[in-house]
Amino acid sequence: MDISDFPTRHNYGLGLWQNQIERILAGWVHELRVPIYYGIEVTGLAQDDTRVDVQLSDGQSLRADYLVGCDGGRSLIRKAAGIEFPGWDPTTSSLIAEVEMAEEPEWGIRRDAFGLHAFSRSEEGGRVRVLVTEQHVGPTTEPTLRDLSEALIAVYGTDYGIHSPTWISRFTDMTRQAAAYRDRRVLLAGDAAHVHAPDGGQGLQTGVQDAVNLGWKLAQVVNRTSPESLLDTYHAERHPVAARVLRNTMAQTVLLRPDERIEALRDTVSELLSMDEPRKRFAAMMSGLDIHYDLGEGHPLLGRRMPDLDLVTANGPLRVFTLLHDARPVLLNLDEPGGFDITPWADRVQSIDAKYVGTWELPTLGAVTAPTAVLIRPDGYVAWVGDLTQLGLHDALTTWFGPPTAA
Ligand SMILES: Cc1cc2nc3c(=O)[nH]c(=O)nc-3n(C[C@H](O)[C@H](O)[C@H](O)COP(=O)(O)OP(=O)(O)OC[C@H]3O[C@@H](n4cnc5c(N)ncnc54)[C@H](O)[C@@H]3O)c2cc1C
């Protein structure tokens, strides 16, 4: 969906292959000097009031204050923690793969009574990317070359002599969400917390934003800056976001069904989405740009993503998001310089005096009243909006960034 008129610097969808995303993220993890133990699996866990013990497949174990299960839809950590994963079984399954082929396939997309199928050229010379919808929902076991061959023959009458797969994977429209994102010292993020059909490309972004929402909260709790109750805001904020993704992907799966009545519905929805207001609303939802955490009544910015404004400071121009690179909160004062005193939080919160002359525009909401000051959380969401009277500021600082440091 078109988001080119959205008030964001990145008003487009970015198509990056998963292996590239993984390389970028792994590079960042490496920069942060976080070790990744490749080839070792978590086989079990036990938690008590003070720690989590994690058993590993090499016979060793790890001990931690907290454990975050980011181990995908079949999450062992979720199961071991006893967290329910209610939802809906799959109604359709597809195989995707990168393979070599002895014969030239029918390039492009084909739609038939089973669903959607496609062949495209991979950038790695000579290889072919395949998508094929299976006749019946496939098993939950790892798919094989034989499964792919059978699915292709069912649709195209031939498997085009496929061989030498780089990878084969099966995805479905199974739709489930963890009943709780936290059980004491165990938390869930990403597909471990929610699975749904890939339509609309929302899975990874929802998972990454889970992690961004949780990361700074967990760091503050582990560093004893904030009480453990801060972790409860993780479920409160992120569970509704994924619930909405589950709902819209279920709707999209139905719209893709090969049935003439559904086709009529698809045309009707397309027509609706060609109108500005519905398009903006749905595009904002699917891009995650409209997320609004319930932080109470107040200015429209409260609980919403801070826009990446071009500020002017005494030291020159500055983009708001640059301030977030250190993952530290920011009190942004757009009024008289020096108007705020947050000394008891100065060890945790950056205080910036700046000017901004442009309009304040938010996705779907449009222009909003220019605030005098905003408190921005490390995940880029606005925790407080106010002015030099500082009404409510100390409460917001305490809620989100821990009690004041004694003088
Ligand atoms: C066809 C398809 C297209 C998609 N397109 C998009 C898209 O365009 N945009 C988008 O945002 N999302 C998309 N998604 C969704 C996206 O791929 C997932 O949401 C995302 O990969 C989930 O990331 P994750 O890290 O939570 O889980 P996973 O990617 O499943 O990673 C889990 C990791 O945990 C490891 N693991 C599992 N069990 C253990 C264990 N016991 N011990 C140790 N490690 C373990 C696994 O090896 C794996 O490395 C798509 C999905 C599919 C299937």
The ligand as an SDF file (V2000), in Angstrom:
LIG
                    3D

 53 58  0  0  0  0  0  0  0  0999 V2000
    7.2240  -16.5880    3.3900 C   0  0  0  0  0  0  0  0  0  0  0  0
    7.3840  -15.5990    4.4900 C   0  0  0  0  0  0  0  0  0  0  0  0
    7.5160  -14.2540    4.1580 C   0  0  0  0  0  0  0  0  0  0  0  0
    7.6600  -13.3170    5.1740 C   0  0  0  0  0  0  0  0  0  0  0  0
    7.7780  -12.0110    4.8180 N   0  0  0  0  0  0  0  0  0  0  0  0
    7.8960  -11.0810    5.7740 C   0  0  0  0  0  0  0  0  0  0  0  0
    8.0320   -9.7120    5.4270 C   0  0  0  0  0  0  0  0  0  0  0  0
    8.0340   -9.3530    4.2500 O   0  0  0  0  0  0  0  0  0  0  0  0
    8.1480   -8.8010    6.4350 N   0  0  0  0  0  0  0  0  0  0  0  0
    8.1210   -9.1750    7.7520 C   0  0  0  0  0  0  0  0  0  0  0  0
    8.1960   -8.2890    8.6270 O   0  0  0  0  0  0  0  0  0  0  0  0
    8.0190  -10.4660    8.1160 N   0  0  0  0  0  0  0  0  0  0  0  0
    7.8990  -11.4300    7.1570 C   0  0  0  0  0  0  0  0  0  0  0  0
    7.7910  -12.7450    7.5000 N   0  0  0  0  0  0  0  0  0  0  0  0
    7.7810  -13.1180    8.9200 C   0  0  0  0  0  0  0  0  0  0  0  0
    9.1930  -13.2020    9.4820 C   0  0  0  0  0  0  0  0  0  0  0  0
    9.9940  -14.0470    8.7070 O   0  0  0  0  0  0  0  0  0  0  0  0
    9.1150  -13.7240   10.9280 C   0  0  0  0  0  0  0  0  0  0  0  0
    8.1470  -13.0040   11.6370 O   0  0  0  0  0  0  0  0  0  0  0  0
   10.4800  -13.5530   11.5960 C   0  0  0  0  0  0  0  0  0  0  0  0
   11.4690  -14.2910   10.9450 O   0  0  0  0  0  0  0  0  0  0  0  0
   10.3940  -14.0240   13.0540 C   0  0  0  0  0  0  0  0  0  0  0  0
   11.6250  -13.8200   13.6420 O   0  0  0  0  0  0  0  0  0  0  0  0
   11.9650  -14.4970   15.0250 P   0  0  0  0  0  0  0  0  0  0  0  0
   13.4020  -14.1620   15.2910 O   0  0  0  0  0  0  0  0  0  0  0  0
   10.9520  -14.1520   16.0440 O   0  0  0  0  0  0  0  0  0  0  0  0
   11.8070  -16.0770   14.7670 O   0  0  0  0  0  0  0  0  0  0  0  0
   12.6060  -17.0100   13.7500 P   0  0  0  0  0  0  0  0  0  0  0  0
   12.9640  -16.2570   12.5080 O   0  0  0  0  0  0  0  0  0  0  0  0
   11.7980  -18.2530   13.6460 O   0  0  0  0  0  0  0  0  0  0  0  0
   13.9640  -17.2920   14.5140 O   0  0  0  0  0  0  0  0  0  0  0  0
   14.0020  -18.1360   15.6480 C   0  0  0  0  0  0  0  0  0  0  0  0
   15.4350  -18.5550   15.8700 C   0  0  0  0  0  0  0  0  0  0  0  0
   15.5010  -19.3160   17.0700 O   0  0  0  0  0  0  0  0  0  0  0  0
   16.2640  -20.4750   16.8270 C   0  0  0  0  0  0  0  0  0  0  0  0
   15.7820  -21.5270   17.7430 N   0  0  0  0  0  0  0  0  0  0  0  0
   14.6030  -22.1930   17.7200 C   0  0  0  0  0  0  0  0  0  0  0  0
   14.5190  -23.0640   18.7440 N   0  0  0  0  0  0  0  0  0  0  0  0
   15.6750  -22.9430   19.4350 C   0  0  0  0  0  0  0  0  0  0  0  0
   16.1920  -23.5810   20.6080 C   0  0  0  0  0  0  0  0  0  0  0  0
   15.5050  -24.5120   21.2680 N   0  0  0  0  0  0  0  0  0  0  0  0
   17.4260  -23.2090   21.0420 N   0  0  0  0  0  0  0  0  0  0  0  0
   18.1380  -22.2410   20.3950 C   0  0  0  0  0  0  0  0  0  0  0  0
   17.6920  -21.6050   19.2900 N   0  0  0  0  0  0  0  0  0  0  0  0
   16.4760  -21.9590   18.8190 C   0  0  0  0  0  0  0  0  0  0  0  0
   16.0220  -20.8370   15.3690 C   0  0  0  0  0  0  0  0  0  0  0  0
   17.0820  -21.6310   14.8890 O   0  0  0  0  0  0  0  0  0  0  0  0
   16.0030  -19.4460   14.7490 C   0  0  0  0  0  0  0  0  0  0  0  0
   17.2940  -19.0030   14.4580 O   0  0  0  0  0  0  0  0  0  0  0  0
    7.6600  -13.7130    6.5270 C   0  0  0  0  0  0  0  0  0  0  0  0
    7.5410  -15.0650    6.8510 C   0  0  0  0  0  0  0  0  0  0  0  0
    7.4000  -15.9990    5.8470 C   0  0  0  0  0  0  0  0  0  0  0  0
    7.2740  -17.4490    6.2010 C   0  0  0  0  0  0  0  0  0  0  0  0
  1  2  1  0
  2  3  1  0
  2 52  2  0
  3  4  2  0
  4  5  1  0
  4 50  1  0
  5  6  2  0
  6  7  1  0
  6 13  1  0
  7  8  2  0
  7  9  1  0
  9 10  1  0
 10 11  2  0
 10 12  1  0
 12 13  2  0
 13 14  1  0
 14 15  1  0
 14 50  1  0
 15 16  1  0
 16 17  1  0
 16 18  1  0
 18 19  1  0
 18 20  1  0
 20 21  1  0
 20 22  1  0
 22 23  1  0
 23 24  1  0
 24 25  2  0
 24 26  1  0
 24 27  1  0
 27 28  1  0
 28 29  2  0
 28 30  1  0
 28 31  1  0
 31 32  1  0
 32 33  1  0
 33 34  1  0
 33 48  1  0
 34 35  1  0
 35 36  1  0
 35 46  1  0
 36 37  1  0
 36 45  1  0
 37 38  2  0
 38 39  1  0
 39 40  1  0
 39 45  2  0
 40 41  1  0
 40 42  2  0
 42 43  1  0
 43 44  2  0
 44 45  1  0
 46 47  1  0
 46 48  1  0
 48 49  1  0
 50 51  2  0
 51 52  1  0
 52 53  1  0
M  END
$$$$
